[in-house]
Amino acid sequence: MTTIEIATHLAPVLEQFAGRTFTEKIAGVLGREIHRNLMECEQSMLALEIRYGMGFLEFDRQLEAGQLGDEFQWPLEADAMRWQDLIEEKRHWLSQLRAVSVLSEQSANEH
């Protein structure tokens, strides 16, 4: 396990968060921030689903079939790239959330 140093003036602030140990408290803060990032990602994906009236898989299928217009026109290409990036971003944040959840569980089991 890696040891981190917390600035003296931040320790009382961290004490106010839920959790018995600093590890649990930090895991909670990280978990909430990761959830926030996931929500922003989901909202951006939802906006694209609303704009095109379909999910990404159908969008991608229609795009490659030429049913949405020229796939290399900038607005369409930009949305396709953004949507793909959002899918990867969501995978990343879910992975990070799993890591934080494991950390929280390990810390709780130690007590």
C-alpha positions as CSV (number, residue, x, y, z in Angstrom):
1,M,0.0,0.0,0.0
2,T,1.2,3.5,-0.8
3,T,1.4,6.0,2.0
4,I,0.3,9.6,1.3
5,E,0.9,12.7,3.3
6,I,-2.0,15.0,4.1
7,A,-1.4,18.6,4.8
8,T,-2.0,19.4,8.5
9,H,-4.6,22.0,7.8
10,L,-6.6,19.5,5.6
11,A,-6.8,16.7,8.2
12,P,-9.6,18.4,10.2
13,V,-11.6,19.0,7.0
14,L,-11.2,15.3,6.0
15,E,-12.3,14.3,9.5
16,Q,-15.8,15.7,8.7
17,F,-16.3,13.1,5.9
18,A,-18.0,9.7,6.5
19,G,-15.7,6.8,7.2
20,R,-13.7,5.5,10.2
21,T,-10.2,5.8,8.6
22,F,-8.6,8.3,6.3
23,T,-8.6,5.6,3.7
24,E,-12.3,5.2,3.9
25,K,-12.9,9.0,3.9
26,I,-10.6,9.5,0.8
27,A,-12.3,6.5,-0.9
28,G,-15.7,8.1,-0.3
29,V,-14.6,11.5,-1.7
30,L,-13.0,9.8,-4.7
31,G,-16.1,7.7,-5.2
32,R,-18.4,10.7,-5.2
33,E,-16.2,12.6,-7.7
34,I,-16.0,9.6,-10.0
35,H,-19.9,9.4,-9.8
36,R,-20.0,13.0,-10.8
37,N,-17.8,12.4,-13.8
38,L,-19.9,9.4,-14.8
39,M,-23.1,11.5,-14.6
40,E,-21.5,14.2,-16.8
41,C,-20.5,11.5,-19.3
42,E,-23.9,9.9,-19.3
43,Q,-25.6,13.3,-19.8
44,S,-23.4,14.0,-22.8
45,M,-24.2,10.6,-24.3
46,L,-27.9,11.1,-23.7
47,A,-27.7,14.4,-25.5
48,L,-26.3,12.6,-28.5
49,E,-28.9,9.9,-28.3
50,I,-31.6,12.6,-28.2
51,R,-30.0,14.5,-31.1
52,Y,-29.9,11.4,-33.4
53,G,-32.9,9.5,-31.9
54,M,-30.8,6.3,-31.4
55,G,-28.1,4.7,-29.4
56,F,-24.5,4.6,-30.5
57,L,-24.5,1.2,-32.1
58,E,-27.4,2.1,-34.4
59,F,-25.8,5.5,-35.1
60,D,-22.5,3.9,-36.1
61,R,-24.3,1.3,-38.3
62,Q,-26.3,4.1,-40.1
63,L,-23.2,6.3,-40.3
64,E,-21.2,3.6,-42.1
65,A,-24.1,2.8,-44.4
66,G,-24.3,6.4,-45.4
67,Q,-27.8,6.8,-44.1
68,L,-26.9,9.9,-42.1
69,G,-25.1,11.8,-44.8
70,D,-21.4,12.1,-45.5
71,E,-19.7,10.6,-42.5
72,F,-16.7,12.9,-43.1
73,Q,-18.7,16.1,-42.9
74,W,-17.4,17.9,-39.8
75,P,-20.5,18.1,-37.5
76,L,-21.3,14.4,-38.1
77,E,-17.7,13.3,-37.8
78,A,-17.2,15.4,-34.7
79,D,-20.2,13.8,-33.0
80,A,-19.1,10.3,-34.0
81,M,-15.7,10.9,-32.5
82,R,-17.1,12.5,-29.4
83,W,-19.5,9.7,-28.9
84,Q,-16.8,7.1,-29.2
85,D,-14.7,9.1,-26.7
86,L,-17.6,9.2,-24.2
87,I,-18.0,5.4,-24.4
88,E,-14.3,5.0,-23.6
89,E,-14.5,7.7,-20.9
90,K,-17.4,5.8,-19.3
91,R,-15.4,2.6,-19.3
92,H,-12.5,4.4,-17.6
93,W,-14.6,5.9,-14.9
94,L,-16.4,2.6,-14.2
95,S,-13.0,0.9,-13.9
96,Q,-11.9,3.7,-11.4
97,L,-15.1,3.3,-9.4
98,R,-14.5,-0.4,-9.1
99,A,-11.0,0.2,-7.8
100,V,-12.3,2.7,-5.2
101,S,-15.0,0.3,-4.2
102,V,-12.5,-2.5,-3.6
103,L,-10.4,0.0,-1.6
104,S,-13.4,0.9,0.5
105,E,-14.2,-2.8,1.1
106,Q,-10.7,-3.7,2.1
107,S,-10.5,-0.8,4.5
108,A,-13.8,-1.8,6.1
109,N,-12.7,-5.5,6.4
110,E,-9.5,-4.4,8.2
111,H,-11.7,-3.2,11.1
